[in-house]
Amino acid sequence: MKDKTIHIIGAGPAGLAAAINLAKAGYEAIVHEKHDDVGNRFDGDFQGIENWSSKEDALSFLKKIGIQINFICAPYRTGHFYGPNLKQVEIKASRPLFYLIERGVGTGSFDQGLKQQALAAGVQFIWNDNVQKLPSEKTIVGTGPKAADVIAKGILFKTSHPNAYYGFLDDRIAPKGYAYLLINEGKATFATCMFENFRDSDHYFEGALKMMQKTVNIDIQEPVPFGGFGNFFLPASKHKNDKALYVGESAGFQDALWGFGIRYALLSGYLAARSILNGEDYEKLTRRYILPSQKASLANRLVFDRFGNWGHQRMLNHMSRSDDALGILQGYYQLSLSRRLLFRIAKRWYHTRLIDKQCMHKNCNCIWCRCGKEDDTRKAELEKMMIA
Ligand SMILES: Cc1cc2nc3c(=O)[nH]c(=O)nc-3n(C[C@H](O)[C@H](O)[C@H](O)COP(=O)(O)OP(=O)(O)OC[C@H]3O[C@@H](n4cnc5c(N)ncnc54)[C@H](O)[C@@H]3O)c2cc1C
């Protein structure tokens, strides 16, 4: 008889999407989480489930992968952006550009919503279980990022400003990245996302805050600092090892252009469950459904990096002239011939950054395993640096 017990390490969106689907299909899904609850990686900050990397609307995508909406999930369509010339640009879209969600341990958060769905489906949780060795049974690993390819530093605050979102593209305040302001029902998240110069994050954050206050008329009440980091790499032969399927950011599934990893996390978790349920090859599934847009995102990153502020302004001008910026963004995520070529160049260009720096492989001698003991120290240092 088929063994129907599956261990899932990490209660993030990737691990939980896998657990929910497996438990619904009658499997005994056991989630091991190193914290005492879900969402500990986040601080109640707003994030967006992006709606541009695929033609399929995010809500229908969620439904398809077996996720219900039992968390704050607010559609955001028109928004305002500022490029280096500080002129406001309005971005319009034919459907929501993203769905705003809250991350963290709080009621109504995406993480709590997924946990409730998992519990309802019969998933078992083992809290405070910092797994260091893979169990011998079939395992899904969804432990999130360990190396930082992008960092965010920002504040959460209360405000009387109505619901809205703003984006800021300027290498002087967000090197190779962007700053964002998301406002929902009297609460706001403002952060700068940097893809390089992490050590100067304080300086960039201060600049970003000044730029935001100069351009947006907003009151900031009770600000609290927060920060985080993300990891991107190409999942080279990630799954040929024994019984482990890697999902979410622990598999490198992350958007290299802007760090929108939630859809990748959920999709990879769902695909891992599907491979177990139907006997399909997980690697083939990810190559078909995830890798093309991931490759496109890396090609986009190369362009975004190379053209700097000049490119940012042009991109914003281009999008503002369109009645549907979504169509333009969707185009960016198509792996066209030109993007395939750019991807090949990008793969070489970012060669050292694309190495998988983490691993839970058995008897493995990779860099991450050899430095395994540094994991928490290194993570703590990064977090300290971002929140200070
Ligand atoms: C500040 C910030 C803003 C972001 N904004 C957006 C956004 O707007 N849109 C978007 O799409 N993406 C965004 N992202 C990225 C997105 O949050 C991640 O891509 C997504 O959460 C990845 O999900 P995951 O399940 O792979 O990993 P995680 O969410 O990191 O979950 C991993 C889980 O595994 C647990 N764990 C780790 N190691 C172990 C272990 N050894 N044993 C047991 N448990 C373990 C962790 O505690 C955690 O609960 C943002 C990220 C940051 C940091």
The ligand as an ORCA input file, in Angstrom:
! r2SCAN-3c Opt
* xyz 0 1
  C       9.556     42.666      2.876
  C       9.084     41.697      1.830
  C       8.072     42.078      0.966
  C       7.615     41.175      0.009
  N       6.600     41.568     -0.815
  C       6.096     40.698     -1.707
  C       4.982     41.053     -2.515
  O       4.446     42.153     -2.415
  N       4.525     40.130     -3.408
  C       5.090     38.896     -3.540
  O       4.639     38.102     -4.367
  N       6.163     38.539     -2.788
  C       6.647     39.397     -1.875
  N       7.705     39.023     -1.084
  C       8.263     37.662     -1.239
  C       7.339     36.632     -0.597
  O       7.001     37.036      0.708
  C       8.056     35.279     -0.552
  O       8.482     34.985     -1.851
  C       7.165     34.152     -0.048
  O       6.749     34.366      1.272
  C       7.961     32.848     -0.105
  O       7.194     31.818      0.467
  P       7.896     30.470      0.956
  O       6.787     29.613      1.450
  O       8.796     29.963     -0.067
  O       8.835     30.904      2.171
  P       8.532     31.637      3.548
  O       7.363     32.536      3.437
  O       9.833     32.229      3.972
  O       8.171     30.467      4.555
  C       9.149     29.564      4.997
  C       8.732     28.994      6.334
  O       9.635     27.953      6.693
  C       9.996     28.077      8.067
  N      11.292     27.441      8.219
  C      12.492     27.868      7.736
  N      13.465     26.978      8.015
  C      12.874     25.966      8.713
  C      13.348     24.764      9.287
  N      14.631     24.408      9.187
  N      12.482     23.950      9.937
  C      11.161     24.304     10.030
  N      10.650     25.442      9.510
  C      11.496     26.257      8.851
  C       9.996     29.588      8.286
  O       9.864     29.905      9.663
  C       8.774     30.013      7.469
  O       7.584     29.940      8.209
  C       8.194     39.893     -0.113
  C       9.227     39.518      0.746
  C       9.665     40.415      1.699
  C      10.761     39.992      2.616
*
